[in-house]
Amino acid sequence: MGNTLENAALLDKLPQYFWSAVIFTISLAIFYLIGRVVLEPLVERMLRVRSVNRTIRGAILRVVRAVIWFAGILLALDLAGVDVFGASATLAAALTIAVGFATRDIAANFVGGVFIVTTHDSTSAIG
């Protein structure tokens, strides 16, 4: 009997879940387009004006794209009714630690790559 009541309650909430998914999809598409059409070209133009190396400029633009996706997903989830900004502090701390450990080697390689690209060592030239 309890299982039937749970199924009925789920069916009653189905339209709400559907509209939440629609709101999420539309708002994510809007945030993504705004980021790609406005924010990314603005950052690229600023980097060109400052004569930033093409390799570094590409890396910065990839980070900007990732931030656009991340912020878009968070804002779209919030608009769809998911409480992402009120998550518990313990969950946020655990996620931060996991991401920190996962990206430790990536960050080290990125910093090493930046030093290689930005260092103009004329003593290594053969000739």
N, CA, C and O atoms as a printed pandas DataFrame, in Angstrom:
     atom_number atom_name residue_name chain_id  residue_number  x_coord  y_coord  z_coord
0              1         N          MET        A               1    0.823   -1.195    0.000
1              2        CA          MET        A               1    0.000    0.000    0.000
2              3         C          MET        A               1    0.865    1.256    0.000
3              4         O          MET        A               1    0.590    2.207   -0.730
4              5         N          GLY        A               2    1.927    1.252    0.834
5              6        CA          GLY        A               2    2.803    2.420    0.912
6              7         C          GLY        A               2    3.514    2.679   -0.400
7              8         O          GLY        A               2    3.757    3.829   -0.765
8              9         N          ASN        A               3    3.848    1.612   -1.109
9             10        CA          ASN        A               3    4.521    1.738   -2.393
10            11         C          ASN        A               3    3.616    2.412   -3.419
11            12         O          ASN        A               3    4.086    3.210   -4.230
12            13         N          THR        A               4    2.340    2.102   -3.391
13            14        CA          THR        A               4    1.384    2.713   -4.308
14            15         C          THR        A               4    1.243    4.202   -4.038
15            16         O          THR        A               4    1.134    4.998   -4.970
16            17         N          LEU        A               5    1.243    4.579   -2.771
17            18        CA          LEU        A               5    1.156    6.002   -2.412
18            19         C          LEU        A               5    2.403    6.768   -2.845
19            20         O          LEU        A               5    2.314    7.912   -3.290
20            21         N          GLU        A               6    3.563    6.131   -2.712
21            22        CA          GLU        A               6    4.801    6.776   -3.145
22            23         C          GLU        A               6    4.800    6.969   -4.661
23            24         O          GLU        A               6    5.235    8.009   -5.156
24            25         N          ASN        A               7    4.314    5.972   -5.396
25            26        CA          ASN        A               7    4.237    6.087   -6.853
26            27         C          ASN        A               7    3.262    7.178   -7.275
27            28         O          ASN        A               7    3.527    7.911   -8.228
28            29         N          ALA        A               8    2.149    7.291   -6.580
29            30        CA          ALA        A               8    1.167    8.332   -6.893
30            31         C          ALA        A               8    1.742    9.718   -6.606
31            32         O          ALA        A               8    1.510   10.660   -7.363
32            33         N          ALA        A               9    2.490    9.840   -5.511
33            34        CA          ALA        A               9    3.102   11.130   -5.185
34            35         C          ALA        A               9    4.147   11.502   -6.228
35            36         O          ALA        A               9    4.290   12.673   -6.580
36            37         N          LEU        A              10    4.874   10.509   -6.718
37            38        CA          LEU        A              10    5.870   10.761   -7.754
38            39         C          LEU        A              10    5.200   11.198   -9.054
39            40         O          LEU        A              10    5.675   12.115   -9.724
40            41         N          LEU        A              11    4.109   10.550   -9.404
41            42        CA          LEU        A              11    3.387   10.927  -10.618
42            43         C          LEU        A              11    2.801   12.330  -10.521
43            44         O          LEU        A              11    2.715   13.041  -11.522
44            45         N          ASP        A              12    2.397   12.730   -9.317
45            46        CA          ASP        A              12    1.880   14.080   -9.132
46            47         C          ASP        A              12    2.969   15.136   -9.327
47            48         O          ASP        A              12    2.683   16.253   -9.757
48            49         N          LYS        A              13    4.213   14.782   -9.012
49            50        CA          LYS        A              13    5.324   15.734   -9.130
50            51         C          LYS        A              13    5.981   15.696  -10.508
51            52         O          LYS        A              13    6.849   16.521  -10.797
52            53         N          LEU        A              14    5.592   14.775  -11.342
53            54        CA          LEU        A              14    6.209   14.641  -12.665
54            55         C          LEU        A              14    6.146   15.913  -13.504
55            56         O          LEU        A              14    7.157   16.273  -14.106
56            57         N          PRO        A              15    5.000   16.622  -13.579
57            58        CA          PRO        A              15    4.992   17.878  -14.342
58            59         C          PRO        A              15    5.956   18.926  -13.775
59            60         O          PRO        A              15    6.569   19.687  -14.525
60            61         N          GLN        A              16    6.082   18.957  -12.457
61            62        CA          GLN        A              16    7.016   19.905  -11.829
62            63         C          GLN        A              16    8.455   19.573  -12.241
63            64         O          GLN        A              16    9.233   20.475  -12.553
64            65         N          TYR        A              17    8.808   18.293  -12.243
65            66        CA          TYR        A              17   10.153   17.881  -12.659
66            67         C          TYR        A              17   10.392   18.196  -14.133
67            68         O          TYR        A              17   11.484   18.614  -14.518
68            69         N          PHE        A              18    9.375   17.994  -14.942
69            70        CA          PHE        A              18    9.496   18.286  -16.369
70            71         C          PHE        A              18    9.773   19.771  -16.582
71            72         O          PHE        A              18   10.686   20.124  -17.329
72            73         N          TRP        A              19    8.999   20.646  -15.936
73            74        CA          TRP        A              19    9.196   22.085  -16.125
74            75         C          TRP        A              19   10.520   22.541  -15.523
75            76         O          TRP        A              19   11.141   23.471  -16.038
76            77         N          SER        A              20   10.958   21.908  -14.454
77            78        CA          SER        A              20   12.285   22.229  -13.914
78            79         C          SER        A              20   13.370   21.875  -14.918
79            80         O          SER        A              20   14.328   22.630  -15.082
80            81         N          ALA        A              21   13.237   20.746  -15.589
81            82        CA          ALA        A              21   14.208   20.350  -16.610
82            83         C          ALA        A              21   14.187   21.300  -17.791
83            84         O          ALA        A              21   15.239   21.625  -18.343
84            85         N          VAL        A              22   13.000   21.753  -18.189
85            86        CA          VAL        A              22   12.885   22.717  -19.293
86            87         C          VAL        A              22   13.537   24.043  -18.899
87            88         O          VAL        A              22   14.288   24.624  -19.683
88            89         N          ILE        A              23   13.251   24.522  -17.686
89            90        CA          ILE        A              23   13.851   25.780  -17.219
90            91         C          ILE        A              23   15.365   25.647  -17.150
91            92         O          ILE        A              23   16.086   26.565  -17.543
92            93         N          PHE        A              24   15.855   24.512  -16.655
93            94        CA          PHE        A              24   17.295   24.289  -16.584
94            95         C          PHE        A              24   17.921   24.350  -17.976
95            96         O          PHE        A              24   18.929   25.029  -18.171
96            97         N          THR        A              25   17.337   23.651  -18.937
97            98        CA          THR        A              25   17.894   23.591  -20.287
98            99         C          THR        A              25   17.908   24.958  -20.960
99           100         O          THR        A              25   18.909   25.352  -21.559
100          101         N          ILE        A              26   16.799   25.678  -20.859
101          102        CA          ILE        A              26   16.718   26.993  -21.497
102          103         C          ILE        A              26   17.667   27.984  -20.843
103          104         O          ILE        A              26   18.355   28.731  -21.539
104          105         N          SER        A              27   17.714   28.003  -19.511
105          106        CA          SER        A              27   18.591   28.969  -18.842
106          107         C          SER        A              27   20.062   28.629  -19.064
107          108         O          SER        A              27   20.884   29.536  -19.196
108          109         N          LEU        A              28   20.414   27.341  -19.108
109          110        CA          LEU        A              28   21.800   26.967  -19.403
110          111         C          LEU        A              28   22.185   27.409  -20.810
111          112         O          LEU        A              28   23.288   27.915  -21.020
112          113         N          ALA        A              29   21.288   27.222  -21.772
113          114        CA          ALA        A              29   21.570   27.654  -23.141
114          115         C          ALA        A              29   21.754   29.169  -23.210
115          116         O          ALA        A              29   22.642   29.653  -23.911
116          117         N          ILE        A              30   20.922   29.918  -22.489
117          118        CA          ILE        A              30   21.040   31.386  -22.495
118          119         C          ILE        A              30   22.351   31.824  -21.863
119          120         O          ILE        A              30   23.059   32.662  -22.422
120          121         N          PHE        A              31   22.684   31.260  -20.691
121          122        CA          PHE        A              31   23.947   31.632  -20.036
122          123         C          PHE        A              31   25.146   31.264  -20.889
123          124         O          PHE        A              31   26.106   32.030  -20.972
124          125         N          TYR        A              32   25.103   30.094  -21.527
125          126        CA          TYR        A              32   26.204   29.663  -22.376
126          127         C          TYR        A              32   26.375   30.608  -23.569
127          128         O          TYR        A              32   27.493   31.012  -23.889
128          129         N          LEU        A              33   25.281   30.953  -24.215
129          130        CA          LEU        A              33   25.363   31.857  -25.366
130          131         C          LEU        A              33   25.878   33.234  -24.967
131          132         O          LEU        A              33   26.697   33.819  -25.676
132          133         N          ILE        A              34   25.408   33.752  -23.844
133          134        CA          ILE        A              34   25.901   35.052  -23.380
134          135         C          ILE        A              34   27.405   34.978  -23.106
135          136         O          ILE        A              34   28.153   35.887  -23.464
136          137         N          GLY        A              35   27.834   33.907  -22.479
137          138        CA          GLY        A              35   29.259   33.750  -22.197
138          139         C          GLY        A              35   30.092   33.643  -23.453
139          140         O          GLY        A              35   31.149   34.266  -23.557
140          141         N          ARG        A              36   29.617   32.844  -24.425
141          142        CA          ARG        A              36   30.385   32.648  -25.645
142          143         C          ARG        A              36   30.344   33.851  -26.572
143          144         O          ARG        A              36   31.312   34.107  -27.287
144          145         N          VAL        A              37   29.240   34.599  -26.576
145          146        CA          VAL        A              37   29.090   35.724  -27.498
146          147         C          VAL        A              37   29.632   37.024  -26.902
147          148         O          VAL        A              37   30.136   37.874  -27.635
148          149         N          VAL        A              38   29.535   37.185  -25.590
149          150        CA          VAL        A              38   29.935   38.441  -24.961
150          151         C          VAL        A              38   31.244   38.296  -24.182
151          152         O          VAL        A              38   32.214   39.004  -24.454
152          153         N          LEU        A              39   31.268   37.383  -23.218
153          154        CA          LEU        A              39   32.405   37.303  -22.306
154          155         C          LEU        A              39   33.672   36.791  -22.983
155          156         O          LEU        A              39   34.738   37.386  -22.826
156          157         N          GLU        A              40   33.572   35.707  -23.724
157          158        CA          GLU        A              40   34.769   35.135  -24.346
158          159         C          GLU        A              40   35.423   36.077  -25.357
159          160         O          GLU        A              40   36.641   36.248  -25.303
160          161         N          PRO        A              41   34.676   36.700  -26.280
161          162        CA          PRO        A              41   35.328   37.657  -27.180
162          163         C          PRO        A              41   35.929   38.856  -26.446
163          164         O          PRO        A              41   36.960   39.385  -26.861
164          165         N          LEU        A              42   35.292   39.282  -25.366
165          166        CA          LEU        A              42   35.829   40.399  -24.584
166          167         C          LEU        A              42   37.176   40.026  -23.967
167          168         O          LEU        A              42   38.123   40.809  -24.028
168          169         N          VAL        A              43   37.265   38.844  -23.377
169          170        CA          VAL        A              43   38.528   38.388  -22.787
170          171         C          VAL        A              43   39.583   38.213  -23.869
171          172         O          VAL        A              43   40.738   38.595  -23.680
172          173         N          GLU        A              44   39.193   37.637  -25.003
173          174        CA          GLU        A              44   40.155   37.445  -26.093
174          175         C          GLU        A              44   40.681   38.787  -26.611
175          176         O          GLU        A              44   41.876   38.928  -26.872
176          177         N          ARG        A              45   39.804   39.752  -26.757
177          178        CA          ARG        A              45   40.223   41.085  -27.210
178          179         C          ARG        A              45   41.183   41.725  -26.203
179          180         O          ARG        A              45   42.181   42.333  -26.589
180          181         N          MET        A              46   40.874   41.585  -24.912
181          182        CA          MET        A              46   41.762   42.158  -23.892
182          183         C          MET        A              46   43.138   41.496  -23.931
183          184         O          MET        A              46   44.153   42.171  -23.762
184          185         N          LEU        A              47   43.179   40.190  -24.151
185          186        CA          LEU        A              47   44.467   39.487  -24.212
186          187         C          LEU        A              47   45.252   39.881  -25.456
187          188         O          LEU        A              47   46.477   39.983  -25.400
188          189         N          ARG        A              48   44.573   40.103  -26.574
189          190        CA          ARG        A              48   45.262   40.544  -27.801
190          191         C          ARG        A              48   45.828   41.949  -27.633
191          192         O          ARG        A              48   46.945   42.225  -28.070
192          193         N          VAL        A              49   45.060   42.840  -27.001
193          194        CA          VAL        A              49   45.521   44.211  -26.782
194          195         C          VAL        A              49   46.769   44.221  -25.910
195          196         O          VAL        A              49   47.675   45.029  -26.115
196          197         N          ARG        A              50   46.807   43.319  -24.939
197          198        CA          ARG        A              50   47.962   43.252  -24.036
198          199         C          ARG        A              50   49.099   42.410  -24.616
199          200         O          ARG        A              50   50.104   42.179  -23.943
200          201         N          SER        A              51   48.946   41.950  -25.857
201          202        CA          SER        A              51   49.964   41.172  -26.578
202          203         C          SER        A              51   50.384   39.920  -25.804
203          204         O          SER        A              51   51.573   39.634  -25.662
204          205         N          VAL        A              52   49.406   39.190  -25.313
205          206        CA          VAL        A              52   49.685   37.946  -24.598
206          207         C          VAL        A              52   50.020   36.863  -25.616
207          208         O          VAL        A              52   49.403   36.783  -26.678
208          209         N          ASN        A              53   50.995   36.037  -25.283
209          210        CA          ASN        A              53   51.431   34.939  -26.126
210          211         C          ASN        A              53   50.226   34.097  -26.546
211          212         O          ASN        A              53   49.301   33.895  -25.759
212          213         N          ARG        A              54   50.238   33.609  -27.785
213          214        CA          ARG        A              54   49.103   32.864  -28.337
214          215         C          ARG        A              54   48.822   31.584  -27.549
215          216         O          ARG        A              54   47.660   31.229  -27.352
216          217         N          THR        A              55   49.856   30.893  -27.099
217          218        CA          THR        A              55   49.677   29.665  -26.329
218          219         C          THR        A              55   49.015   29.952  -24.987
219          220         O          THR        A              55   48.091   29.247  -24.582
220          221         N          ILE        A              56   49.483   30.980  -24.306
221          222        CA          ILE        A              56   48.905   31.355  -23.015
222          223         C          ILE        A              56   47.486   31.869  -23.212
223          224         O          ILE        A              56   46.598   31.591  -22.406
224          225         N          ARG        A              57   47.282   32.615  -24.278
225          226        CA          ARG        A              57   45.936   33.131  -24.578
226          227         C          ARG        A              57   44.954   31.971  -24.774
227          228         O          ARG        A              57   43.822   32.030  -24.294
228          229         N          GLY        A              58   45.381   30.926  -25.470
229          230        CA          GLY        A              58   44.534   29.751  -25.666
230          231         C          GLY        A              58   44.201   29.053  -24.355
231          232         O          GLY        A              58   43.069   28.615  -24.147
232          233         N          ALA        A              59   45.196   28.950  -23.467
233          234        CA          ALA        A              59   44.958   28.318  -22.166
234          235         C          ALA        A              59   43.981   29.147  -21.334
235          236         O          ALA        A              59   43.090   28.595  -20.688
236          237         N          ILE        A              60   44.145   30.455  -21.349
237          238        CA          ILE        A              60   43.244   31.327  -20.588
238          239         C          ILE        A              60   41.831   31.233  -21.147
239          240         O          ILE        A              60   40.867   31.215  -20.381
240          241         N          LEU        A              61   41.694   31.174  -22.447
241          242        CA          LEU        A              61   40.367   31.068  -23.047
242          243         C          LEU        A              61   39.699   29.731  -22.705
243          244         O          LEU        A              61   38.480   29.676  -22.548
244          245         N          ARG        A              62   40.490   28.647  -22.587
245          246        CA          ARG        A              62   39.912   27.371  -22.156
246          247         C          ARG        A              62   39.406   27.454  -20.723
247          248         O          ARG        A              62   38.365   26.884  -20.392
248          249         N          VAL        A              63   40.138   28.159  -19.876
249          250        CA          VAL        A              63   39.687   28.341  -18.488
250          251         C          VAL        A              63   38.411   29.183  -18.463
251          252         O          VAL        A              63   37.491   28.892  -17.698
252          253         N          VAL        A              64   38.351   30.222  -19.293
253          254        CA          VAL        A              64   37.151   31.061  -19.368
254          255         C          VAL        A              64   35.951   30.225  -19.821
255          256         O          VAL        A              64   34.854   30.382  -19.286
256          257         N          ARG        A              65   36.149   29.342  -20.798
257          258        CA          ARG        A              65   35.050   28.475  -21.248
258          259         C          ARG        A              65   34.578   27.550  -20.128
259          260         O          ARG        A              65   33.377   27.335  -19.960
260          261         N          ALA        A              66   35.523   27.004  -19.363
261          262        CA          ALA        A              66   35.153   26.129  -18.244
262          263         C          ALA        A              66   34.374   26.898  -17.182
263          264         O          ALA        A              66   33.408   26.383  -16.619
264          265         N          VAL        A              67   34.795   28.131  -16.911
265          266        CA          VAL        A              67   34.089   28.959  -15.935
266          267         C          VAL        A              67   32.684   29.295  -16.436
267          268         O          VAL        A              67   31.731   29.307  -15.657
268          269         N          ILE        A              68   32.558   29.564  -17.722
269          270        CA          ILE        A              68   31.233   29.839  -18.305
270          271         C          ILE        A              68   30.321   28.631  -18.101
271          272         O          ILE        A              68   29.172   28.789  -17.688
272          273         N          TRP        A              69   30.818   27.430  -18.385
273          274        CA          TRP        A              69   30.008   26.223  -18.197
274          275         C          TRP        A              69   29.635   26.033  -16.732
275          276         O          TRP        A              69   28.476   25.778  -16.406
276          277         N          PHE        A              70   30.628   26.159  -15.851
277          278        CA          PHE        A              70   30.394   25.935  -14.423
278          279         C          PHE        A              70   29.379   26.926  -13.870
279          280         O          PHE        A              70   28.429   26.537  -13.191
280          281         N          ALA        A              71   29.583   28.209  -14.161
281          282        CA          ALA        A              71   28.646   29.228  -13.675
282          283         C          ALA        A              71   27.271   29.042  -14.311
283          284         O          ALA        A              71   26.256   29.215  -13.637
284          285         N          GLY        A              72   27.223   28.695  -15.579
285          286        CA          GLY        A              72   25.949   28.470  -16.248
286          287         C          GLY        A              72   25.174   27.315  -15.635
287          288         O          GLY        A              72   23.962   27.405  -15.441
288          289         N          ILE        A              73   25.882   26.221  -15.327
289          290        CA          ILE        A              73   25.213   25.071  -14.717
290          291         C          ILE        A              73   24.700   25.427  -13.326
291          292         O          ILE        A              73   23.568   25.089  -12.978
292          293         N          LEU        A              74   25.530   26.112  -12.525
293          294        CA          LEU        A              74   25.076   26.501  -11.183
294          295         C          LEU        A              74   23.866   27.425  -11.232
295          296         O          LEU        A              74   22.901   27.226  -10.495
296          297         N          LEU        A              75   23.914   28.430  -12.094
297          298        CA          LEU        A              75   22.800   29.377  -12.177
298          299         C          LEU        A              75   21.549   28.716  -12.749
299          300         O          LEU        A              75   20.438   29.004  -12.305
300          301         N          ALA        A              76   21.721   27.832  -13.730
301          302        CA          ALA        A              76   20.571   27.137  -14.302
302          303         C          ALA        A              76   19.929   26.202  -13.279
303          304         O          ALA        A              76   18.703   26.118  -13.198
304          305         N          LEU        A              77   20.744   25.507  -12.505
305          306        CA          LEU        A              77   20.196   24.662  -11.446
306          307         C          LEU        A              77   19.437   25.488  -10.415
307          308         O          LEU        A              77   18.374   25.084   -9.946
308          309         N          ASP        A              78   19.989   26.647  -10.068
309          310        CA          ASP        A              78   19.314   27.517   -9.106
310          311         C          ASP        A              78   17.967   27.992   -9.654
311          312         O          ASP        A              78   16.969   27.996   -8.932
312          313         N          LEU        A              79   17.938   28.387  -10.916
313          314        CA          LEU        A              79   16.681   28.827  -11.525
314          315         C          LEU        A              79   15.671   27.688  -11.655
315          316         O          LEU        A              79   14.462   27.918  -11.617
316          317         N          ALA        A              80   16.168   26.461  -11.808
317          318        CA          ALA        A              80   15.276   25.307  -11.931
318          319         C          ALA        A              80   14.723   24.850  -10.588
319          320         O          ALA        A              80   13.889   23.947  -10.530
320          321         N          GLY        A              81   15.184   25.471   -9.514
321          322        CA          GLY        A              81   14.646   25.142   -8.202
322          323         C          GLY        A              81   15.510   24.234   -7.361
323          324         O          GLY        A              81   15.092   23.817   -6.281
324          325         N          VAL        A              82   16.722   23.913   -7.830
325          326        CA          VAL        A              82   17.639   23.084   -7.056
326          327         C          VAL        A              82   18.448   24.015   -6.156
327          328         O          VAL        A              82   19.006   25.007   -6.624
328          329         N          ASP        A              83   18.508   23.696   -4.879
329          330        CA          ASP        A              83   19.189   24.568   -3.924
330          331         C          ASP        A              83   20.694   24.270   -3.926
331          332         O          ASP        A              83   21.187   23.563   -3.047
332          333         N          VAL        A              84   21.418   24.806   -4.908
333          334        CA          VAL        A              84   22.855   24.547   -5.007
334          335         C          VAL        A              84   23.671   25.490   -4.131
335          336         O          VAL        A              84   24.771   25.140   -3.703
336          337         N          PHE        A              85   23.148   26.671   -3.863
337          338        CA          PHE        A              85   23.906   27.637   -3.077
338          339         C          PHE        A              85   23.697   27.453   -1.578
339          340         O          PHE        A              85   24.419   28.061   -0.787
340          341         N          GLY        A              86   22.746   26.645   -1.168
341          342        CA          GLY        A              86   22.505   26.400    0.242
342          343         C          GLY        A              86   23.022   25.043    0.683
343          344         O          GLY        A              86   22.588   24.528    1.713
344          345         N          ALA        A              87   23.939   24.453   -0.071
345          346        CA          ALA        A              87   24.483   23.138    0.276
346          347         C          ALA        A              87   25.248   23.232    1.585
347          348         O          ALA        A              87   25.736   24.298    1.963
348          349         N          SER        A              88   25.342   22.126    2.253
349          350        CA          SER        A              88   25.995   22.113    3.560
350          351         C          SER        A              88   27.482   22.397    3.423
351          352         O          SER        A              88   28.094   22.103    2.396
352          353         N          ALA        A              89   28.045   22.967    4.463
353          354        CA          ALA        A              89   29.467   23.319    4.467
354          355         C          ALA        A              89   30.344   22.073    4.402
355          356         O          ALA        A              89   31.431   22.117    3.825
356          357         N          THR        A              90   29.901   20.991    4.969
357          358        CA          THR        A              90   30.676   19.749    4.948
358          359         C          THR        A              90   30.807   19.213    3.527
359          360         O          THR        A              90   31.888   18.792    3.114
360          361         N          LEU        A              91   29.714   19.228    2.787
361          362        CA          LEU        A              91   29.751   18.772    1.400
362          363         C          LEU        A              91   30.662   19.669    0.563
363          364         O          LEU        A              91   31.429   19.177   -0.265
364          365         N          ALA        A              92   30.578   20.977    0.775
365          366        CA          ALA        A              92   31.426   21.907    0.029
366          367         C          ALA        A              92   32.900   21.687    0.354
367          368         O          ALA        A              92   33.746   21.730   -0.539
368          369         N          ALA        A              93   33.210   21.453    1.627
369          370        CA          ALA        A              93   34.601   21.212    2.024
370          371         C          ALA        A              93   35.120   19.906    1.421
371          372         O          ALA        A              93   36.250   19.854    0.935
372          373         N          ALA        A              94   34.310   18.861    1.451
373          374        CA          ALA        A              94   34.727   17.575    0.877
374          375         C          ALA        A              94   34.955   17.700   -0.625
375          376         O          ALA        A              94   35.912   17.138   -1.157
376          377         N          LEU        A              95   34.085   18.429   -1.305
377          378        CA          LEU        A              95   34.236   18.636   -2.746
378          379         C          LEU        A              95   35.506   19.433   -3.040
379          380         O          LEU        A              95   36.220   19.129   -3.996
380          381         N          THR        A              96   35.788   20.441   -2.234
381          382        CA          THR        A              96   36.997   21.241   -2.418
382          383         C          THR        A              96   38.250   20.396   -2.257
383          384         O          THR        A              96   39.191   20.521   -3.042
384          385         N          ILE        A              97   38.268   19.543   -1.253
385          386        CA          ILE        A              97   39.430   18.676   -1.030
386          387         C          ILE        A              97   39.592   17.693   -2.196
387          388         O          ILE        A              97   40.706   17.470   -2.671
388          389         N          ALA        A              98   38.496   17.114   -2.649
389          390        CA          ALA        A              98   38.567   16.160   -3.767
390          391         C          ALA        A              98   39.073   16.831   -5.033
391          392         O          ALA        A              98   39.925   16.280   -5.731
392          393         N          VAL        A              99   38.560   18.008   -5.333
393          394        CA          VAL        A              99   39.003   18.728   -6.528
394          395         C          VAL        A              99   40.469   19.138   -6.380
395          396         O          VAL        A              99   41.230   19.081   -7.346
396          397         N          GLY        A             100   40.859   19.545   -5.191
397          398        CA          GLY        A             100   42.251   19.918   -4.952
398          399         C          GLY        A             100   43.209   18.772   -5.218
399          400         O          GLY        A             100   44.226   18.948   -5.888
400          401         N          PHE        A             101   42.883   17.587   -4.690
401          402        CA          PHE        A             101   43.740   16.427   -4.939
402          403         C          PHE        A             101   43.718   16.015   -6.406
403          404         O          PHE        A             101   44.744   15.604   -6.949
404          405         N          ALA        A             102   42.580   16.119   -7.040
405          406        CA          ALA        A             102   42.464   15.702   -8.443
406          407         C          ALA        A             102   43.222   16.630   -9.377
407          408         O          ALA        A             102   43.739   16.183  -10.402
408          409         N          THR        A             103   43.299   17.902   -9.048
409          410        CA          THR        A             103   43.925   18.867   -9.957
410          411         C          THR        A             103   45.357   19.231   -9.571
411          412         O          THR        A             103   45.969   20.082  -10.216
412          413         N          ARG        A             104   45.895   18.603   -8.536
413          414        CA          ARG        A             104   47.245   18.936   -8.080
414          415         C          ARG        A             104   48.271   18.751   -9.197
415          416         O          ARG        A             104   49.059   19.658   -9.466
416          417         N          ASP        A             105   48.272   17.591   -9.846
417          418        CA          ASP        A             105   49.243   17.334  -10.914
418          419         C          ASP        A             105   48.977   18.202  -12.134
419          420         O          ASP        A             105   49.913   18.654  -12.793
420          421         N          ILE        A             106   47.714   18.436  -12.435
421          422        CA          ILE        A             106   47.375   19.283  -13.573
422          423         C          ILE        A             106   47.895   20.701  -13.350
423          424         O          ILE        A             106   48.455   21.311  -14.261
424          425         N          ALA        A             107   47.710   21.220  -12.145
425          426        CA          ALA        A             107   48.172   22.573  -11.839
426          427         C          ALA        A             107   49.694   22.656  -11.924
427          428         O          ALA        A             107   50.233   23.634  -12.442
428          429         N          ALA        A             108   50.385   21.644  -11.421
429          430        CA          ALA        A             108   51.852   21.640  -11.485
430          431         C          ALA        A             108   52.319   21.625  -12.933
431          432         O          ALA        A             108   53.240   22.360  -13.289
432          433         N          ASN        A             109   51.701   20.805  -13.769
433          434        CA          ASN        A             109   52.068   20.752  -15.184
434          435         C          ASN        A             109   51.746   22.064  -15.888
435          436         O          ASN        A             109   52.503   22.512  -16.749
436          437         N          PHE        A             110   50.625   22.678  -15.525
437          438        CA          PHE        A             110   50.246   23.956  -16.136
438          439         C          PHE        A             110   51.269   25.040  -15.794
439          440         O          PHE        A             110   51.698   25.790  -16.671
440          441         N          VAL        A             111   51.655   25.122  -14.530
441          442        CA          VAL        A             111   52.636   26.126  -14.122
442          443         C          VAL        A             111   53.972   25.869  -14.814
443          444         O          VAL        A             111   54.619   26.810  -15.275
444          445         N          GLY        A             112   54.391   24.615  -14.892
445          446        CA          GLY        A             112   55.624   24.290  -15.607
446          447         C          GLY        A             112   55.551   24.684  -17.079
447          448         O          GLY        A             112   56.520   25.195  -17.641
448          449         N          GLY        A             113   54.398   24.442  -17.697
449          450        CA          GLY        A             113   54.214   24.831  -19.097
450          451         C          GLY        A             113   54.262   26.333  -19.291
451          452         O          GLY        A             113   54.817   26.818  -20.277
452          453         N          VAL        A             114   53.682   27.075  -18.352
453          454        CA          VAL        A             114   53.726   28.537  -18.436
454          455         C          VAL        A             114   55.163   29.025  -18.346
455          456         O          VAL        A             114   55.560   29.929  -19.081
456          457         N          PHE        A             115   55.949   28.430  -17.446
457          458        CA          PHE        A             115   57.357   28.832  -17.348
458          459         C          PHE        A             115   58.116   28.510  -18.623
459          460         O          PHE        A             115   58.955   29.301  -19.054
460          461         N          ILE        A             116   57.842   27.376  -19.229
461          462        CA          ILE        A             116   58.521   27.014  -20.476
462          463         C          ILE        A             116   58.170   27.988  -21.590
463          464         O          ILE        A             116   59.044   28.412  -22.346
464          465         N          VAL        A             117   56.897   28.344  -21.693
465          466        CA          VAL        A             117   56.452   29.237  -22.764
466          467         C          VAL        A             117   56.966   30.653  -22.555
467          468         O          VAL        A             117   57.340   31.320  -23.520
468          469         N          THR        A             118   56.992   31.124  -21.316
469          470        CA          THR        A             118   57.358   32.511  -21.063
470          471         C          THR        A             118   58.852   32.742  -20.939
471          472         O          THR        A             118   59.301   33.884  -21.031
472          473         N          THR        A             119   59.639   31.685  -20.732
473          474        CA          THR        A             119   61.075   31.838  -20.583
474          475         C          THR        A             119   61.715   31.802  -21.974
475          476         O          THR        A             119   61.571   30.830  -22.716
476          477         N          HIS        A             120   62.412   32.865  -22.304
477          478        CA          HIS        A             120   63.118   32.942  -23.591
478          479         C          HIS        A             120   64.609   32.743  -23.300
479          480         O          HIS        A             120   65.345   33.698  -23.055
480          481         N          ASP        A             121   65.026   31.491  -23.334
481          482        CA          ASP        A             121   66.410   31.140  -22.992
482          483         C          ASP        A             121   67.232   31.121  -24.268
483          484         O          ASP        A             121   67.137   30.184  -25.061
484          485         N          SER        A             122   68.031   32.143  -24.463
485          486        CA          SER        A             122   68.849   32.232  -25.673
486          487         C          SER        A             122   70.112   31.394  -25.591
487          488         O          SER        A             122   70.796   31.213  -26.598
488          489         N          THR        A             123   70.442   30.870  -24.389
489          490        CA          THR        A             123   71.663   30.075  -24.252
490          491         C          THR        A             123   71.491   28.671  -24.765
491          492         O          THR        A             123   72.477   27.968  -24.987
492          493         N          SER        A             124   70.226   28.234  -24.965
493          494        CA          SER        A             124   70.018   26.864  -25.431
494          495         C          SER        A             124   70.053   26.759  -26.959
495          496         O          SER        A             124   69.913   25.665  -27.505
496          497         N          ALA        A             125   70.235   27.867  -27.640
497          498        CA          ALA        A             125   70.276   27.835  -29.108
498          499         C          ALA        A             125   71.560   27.186  -29.573
499          500         O          ALA        A             125   72.636   27.465  -29.044
500          501         N          ILE        A             126   71.447   26.337  -30.545
501          502        CA          ILE        A             126   72.629   25.638  -31.092
502          503         C          ILE        A             126   73.181   26.462  -32.238
503          504         O          ILE        A             126   72.438   26.933  -33.100
504          505         N          GLY        A             127   74.457   26.625  -32.236
505          506        CA          GLY        A             127   75.012   27.347  -33.362
506          507         C          GLY        A             127   76.076   28.218  -33.036
507          508         O          GLY        A             127   76.622   28.883  -33.916
